[in-house]
Amino acid sequence: MAKRKNSHLNMGDALNEFIKENKLQKGIDKVDAKEAWVKLMGNGVNNYTTQVELRNETLFVSLSSSVLRQELSMGKSKIIAMLNEELGKNLVKKLVLR
Protein backbone atom coordinates (compact mmCIF):
# COMPACT_ATOMS: atom_id res chain seq x y z
CA MET A 1 0.00 0.00 0.00
CA ALA A 2 1.26 3.46 -0.89
CA LYS A 3 1.57 5.85 2.00
CA ARG A 4 -0.15 9.23 1.64
CA LYS A 5 1.89 12.42 1.77
CA ASN A 6 -0.32 13.92 4.45
CA SER A 7 -2.97 11.93 6.22
CA HIS A 8 -4.39 15.07 7.92
CA LEU A 9 -5.53 16.87 4.76
CA ASN A 10 -9.11 18.11 4.98
CA MET A 11 -11.52 17.43 2.11
CA GLY A 12 -11.37 20.98 0.68
CA ASP A 13 -7.57 21.00 0.64
CA ALA A 14 -7.50 17.52 -0.90
CA LEU A 15 -9.89 18.63 -3.68
CA ASN A 16 -7.87 21.80 -4.34
CA GLU A 17 -4.68 19.75 -4.55
CA PHE A 18 -6.34 17.31 -6.97
CA ILE A 19 -7.61 20.19 -9.13
CA LYS A 20 -4.18 21.81 -9.20
CA GLU A 21 -2.30 18.58 -9.94
CA ASN A 22 -4.66 17.69 -12.80
CA LYS A 23 -4.82 21.24 -14.24
CA LEU A 24 -8.62 21.36 -13.97
CA GLN A 25 -8.98 24.95 -12.73
CA LYS A 26 -9.54 26.46 -16.20
CA GLY A 27 -12.45 24.11 -16.85
CA ILE A 28 -13.95 24.81 -13.44
CA ASP A 29 -13.57 28.57 -14.02
CA LYS A 30 -15.45 28.23 -17.34
CA VAL A 31 -18.35 26.46 -15.65
CA ASP A 32 -18.35 28.92 -12.74
CA ALA A 33 -18.42 31.92 -15.11
CA LYS A 34 -21.36 30.50 -17.04
CA GLU A 35 -23.26 29.75 -13.81
CA ALA A 36 -22.53 33.27 -12.50
CA TRP A 37 -23.95 34.80 -15.71
CA VAL A 38 -27.13 32.71 -15.42
CA LYS A 39 -27.55 33.54 -11.72
CA LEU A 40 -26.90 37.28 -12.04
CA MET A 41 -28.81 37.97 -15.25
CA GLY A 42 -32.05 36.18 -14.35
CA ASN A 43 -34.67 34.70 -16.68
CA GLY A 44 -35.28 37.86 -18.69
CA VAL A 45 -31.74 37.94 -20.07
CA ASN A 46 -31.17 34.18 -19.99
CA ASN A 47 -34.13 33.61 -22.34
CA TYR A 48 -32.14 35.53 -24.98
CA THR A 49 -28.72 34.10 -24.08
CA THR A 50 -27.67 31.42 -26.57
CA GLN A 51 -24.07 30.85 -25.46
CA VAL A 52 -21.70 31.83 -22.64
CA GLU A 53 -18.02 30.99 -22.97
CA LEU A 54 -14.97 32.06 -20.98
CA ARG A 55 -11.75 32.18 -23.02
CA ASN A 56 -8.66 33.41 -21.20
CA GLU A 57 -10.01 36.41 -19.28
CA THR A 58 -12.76 37.29 -21.76
CA LEU A 59 -16.39 36.23 -21.34
CA PHE A 60 -18.12 35.84 -24.71
CA VAL A 61 -21.90 35.99 -24.51
CA SER A 62 -24.11 35.34 -27.54
CA LEU A 63 -27.53 36.96 -27.40
CA SER A 64 -30.47 36.47 -29.77
CA SER A 65 -31.75 40.04 -29.21
CA SER A 66 -29.89 43.00 -30.68
CA VAL A 67 -31.90 45.37 -28.47
CA LEU A 68 -30.84 43.49 -25.32
CA ARG A 69 -27.23 43.35 -26.56
CA GLN A 70 -27.27 47.15 -26.93
CA GLU A 71 -28.79 47.63 -23.47
CA LEU A 72 -26.27 45.34 -21.78
CA SER A 73 -23.31 46.82 -23.64
CA MET A 74 -23.92 50.13 -21.84
CA GLY A 75 -23.30 48.46 -18.48
CA LYS A 76 -20.37 46.17 -19.33
CA SER A 77 -18.06 47.39 -16.57
CA LYS A 78 -20.79 46.95 -13.94
CA ILE A 79 -21.60 43.45 -15.25
CA ILE A 80 -17.89 42.49 -15.13
CA ALA A 81 -17.65 43.77 -11.53
CA MET A 82 -20.79 41.84 -10.52
CA LEU A 83 -19.52 38.63 -12.16
CA ASN A 84 -16.12 38.87 -10.46
CA GLU A 85 -17.77 39.55 -7.11
CA GLU A 86 -20.01 36.49 -7.60
CA LEU A 87 -16.98 34.38 -8.59
CA GLY A 88 -14.92 35.63 -5.65
CA LYS A 89 -11.94 36.47 -7.88
CA ASN A 90 -10.99 38.67 -10.84
CA LEU A 91 -11.64 36.06 -13.49
CA VAL A 92 -13.40 38.19 -16.13
CA LYS A 93 -11.43 41.18 -17.48
CA LYS A 94 -13.44 41.75 -20.67
CA LEU A 95 -17.03 41.11 -21.76
CA VAL A 96 -17.88 40.59 -25.44
CA LEU A 97 -21.57 40.62 -26.34
CA ARG A 98 -22.43 39.23 -29.74
C-alpha positions as YAML, in Angstrom:
chain: A
units: angstrom
residues:
- id: 1
  name: MET
  ca: [0.00, 0.00, 0.00]
- id: 2
  name: ALA
  ca: [1.26, 3.46, -0.89]
- id: 3
  name: LYS
  ca: [1.57, 5.85, 2.00]
- id: 4
  name: ARG
  ca: [-0.15, 9.23, 1.64]
- id: 5
  name: LYS
  ca: [1.89, 12.42, 1.77]
- id: 6
  name: ASN
  ca: [-0.32, 13.92, 4.45]
- id: 7
  name: SER
  ca: [-2.97, 11.93, 6.22]
- id: 8
  name: HIS
  ca: [-4.39, 15.07, 7.92]
- id: 9
  name: LEU
  ca: [-5.53, 16.87, 4.76]
- id: 10
  name: ASN
  ca: [-9.11, 18.11, 4.98]
- id: 11
  name: MET
  ca: [-11.52, 17.43, 2.11]
- id: 12
  name: GLY
  ca: [-11.37, 20.98, 0.68]
- id: 13
  name: ASP
  ca: [-7.57, 21.00, 0.64]
- id: 14
  name: ALA
  ca: [-7.50, 17.52, -0.90]
- id: 15
  name: LEU
  ca: [-9.89, 18.63, -3.68]
- id: 16
  name: ASN
  ca: [-7.87, 21.80, -4.34]
- id: 17
  name: GLU
  ca: [-4.68, 19.75, -4.55]
- id: 18
  name: PHE
  ca: [-6.34, 17.31, -6.97]
- id: 19
  name: ILE
  ca: [-7.61, 20.19, -9.13]
- id: 20
  name: LYS
  ca: [-4.18, 21.81, -9.20]
- id: 21
  name: GLU
  ca: [-2.30, 18.58, -9.94]
- id: 22
  name: ASN
  ca: [-4.66, 17.69, -12.80]
- id: 23
  name: LYS
  ca: [-4.82, 21.24, -14.24]
- id: 24
  name: LEU
  ca: [-8.62, 21.36, -13.97]
- id: 25
  name: GLN
  ca: [-8.98, 24.95, -12.73]
- id: 26
  name: LYS
  ca: [-9.54, 26.46, -16.20]
- id: 27
  name: GLY
  ca: [-12.45, 24.11, -16.85]
- id: 28
  name: ILE
  ca: [-13.95, 24.81, -13.44]
- id: 29
  name: ASP
  ca: [-13.57, 28.57, -14.02]
- id: 30
  name: LYS
  ca: [-15.45, 28.23, -17.34]
- id: 31
  name: VAL
  ca: [-18.35, 26.46, -15.65]
- id: 32
  name: ASP
  ca: [-18.35, 28.92, -12.74]
- id: 33
  name: ALA
  ca: [-18.42, 31.92, -15.11]
- id: 34
  name: LYS
  ca: [-21.36, 30.50, -17.04]
- id: 35
  name: GLU
  ca: [-23.26, 29.75, -13.81]
- id: 36
  name: ALA
  ca: [-22.53, 33.27, -12.50]
- id: 37
  name: TRP
  ca: [-23.95, 34.80, -15.71]
- id: 38
  name: VAL
  ca: [-27.13, 32.71, -15.42]
- id: 39
  name: LYS
  ca: [-27.55, 33.54, -11.72]
- id: 40
  name: LEU
  ca: [-26.90, 37.28, -12.04]
- id: 41
  name: MET
  ca: [-28.81, 37.97, -15.25]
- id: 42
  name: GLY
  ca: [-32.05, 36.18, -14.35]
- id: 43
  name: ASN
  ca: [-34.67, 34.70, -16.68]
- id: 44
  name: GLY
  ca: [-35.28, 37.86, -18.69]
- id: 45
  name: VAL
  ca: [-31.74, 37.94, -20.07]
- id: 46
  name: ASN
  ca: [-31.17, 34.18, -19.99]
- id: 47
  name: ASN
  ca: [-34.13, 33.61, -22.34]
- id: 48
  name: TYR
  ca: [-32.14, 35.53, -24.98]
- id: 49
  name: THR
  ca: [-28.72, 34.10, -24.08]
- id: 50
  name: THR
  ca: [-27.67, 31.42, -26.57]
- id: 51
  name: GLN
  ca: [-24.07, 30.85, -25.46]
- id: 52
  name: VAL
  ca: [-21.70, 31.83, -22.64]
- id: 53
  name: GLU
  ca: [-18.02, 30.99, -22.97]
- id: 54
  name: LEU
  ca: [-14.97, 32.06, -20.98]
- id: 55
  name: ARG
  ca: [-11.75, 32.18, -23.02]
- id: 56
  name: ASN
  ca: [-8.66, 33.41, -21.20]
- id: 57
  name: GLU
  ca: [-10.01, 36.41, -19.28]
- id: 58
  name: THR
  ca: [-12.76, 37.29, -21.76]
- id: 59
  name: LEU
  ca: [-16.39, 36.23, -21.34]
- id: 60
  name: PHE
  ca: [-18.12, 35.84, -24.71]
- id: 61
  name: VAL
  ca: [-21.90, 35.99, -24.51]
- id: 62
  name: SER
  ca: [-24.11, 35.34, -27.54]
- id: 63
  name: LEU
  ca: [-27.53, 36.96, -27.40]
- id: 64
  name: SER
  ca: [-30.47, 36.47, -29.77]
- id: 65
  name: SER
  ca: [-31.75, 40.04, -29.21]
- id: 66
  name: SER
  ca: [-29.89, 43.00, -30.68]
- id: 67
  name: VAL
  ca: [-31.90, 45.37, -28.47]
- id: 68
  name: LEU
  ca: [-30.84, 43.49, -25.32]
- id: 69
  name: ARG
  ca: [-27.23, 43.35, -26.56]
- id: 70
  name: GLN
  ca: [-27.27, 47.15, -26.93]
- id: 71
  name: GLU
  ca: [-28.79, 47.63, -23.47]
- id: 72
  name: LEU
  ca: [-26.27, 45.34, -21.78]
- id: 73
  name: SER
  ca: [-23.31, 46.82, -23.64]
- id: 74
  name: MET
  ca: [-23.92, 50.13, -21.84]
- id: 75
  name: GLY
  ca: [-23.30, 48.46, -18.48]
- id: 76
  name: LYS
  ca: [-20.37, 46.17, -19.33]
- id: 77
  name: SER
  ca: [-18.06, 47.39, -16.57]
- id: 78
  name: LYS
  ca: [-20.79, 46.95, -13.94]
- id: 79
  name: ILE
  ca: [-21.60, 43.45, -15.25]
- id: 80
  name: ILE
  ca: [-17.89, 42.49, -15.13]
- id: 81
  name: ALA
  ca: [-17.65, 43.77, -11.53]
- id: 82
  name: MET
  ca: [-20.79, 41.84, -10.52]
- id: 83
  name: LEU
  ca: [-19.52, 38.63, -12.16]
- id: 84
  name: ASN
  ca: [-16.12, 38.87, -10.46]
- id: 85
  name: GLU
  ca: [-17.77, 39.55, -7.11]
- id: 86
  name: GLU
  ca: [-20.01, 36.49, -7.60]
- id: 87
  name: LEU
  ca: [-16.98, 34.38, -8.59]
- id: 88
  name: GLY
  ca: [-14.92, 35.63, -5.65]
- id: 89
  name: LYS
  ca: [-11.94, 36.47, -7.88]
- id: 90
  name: ASN
  ca: [-10.99, 38.67, -10.84]
- id: 91
  name: LEU
  ca: [-11.64, 36.06, -13.49]
- id: 92
  name: VAL
  ca: [-13.40, 38.19, -16.13]
- id: 93
  name: LYS
  ca: [-11.43, 41.18, -17.48]
- id: 94
  name: LYS
  ca: [-13.44, 41.75, -20.67]
- id: 95
  name: LEU
  ca: [-17.03, 41.11, -21.76]
- id: 96
  name: VAL
  ca: [-17.88, 40.59, -25.44]
- id: 97
  name: LEU
  ca: [-21.57, 40.62, -26.34]
- id: 98
  name: ARG
  ca: [-22.43, 39.23, -29.74]
...
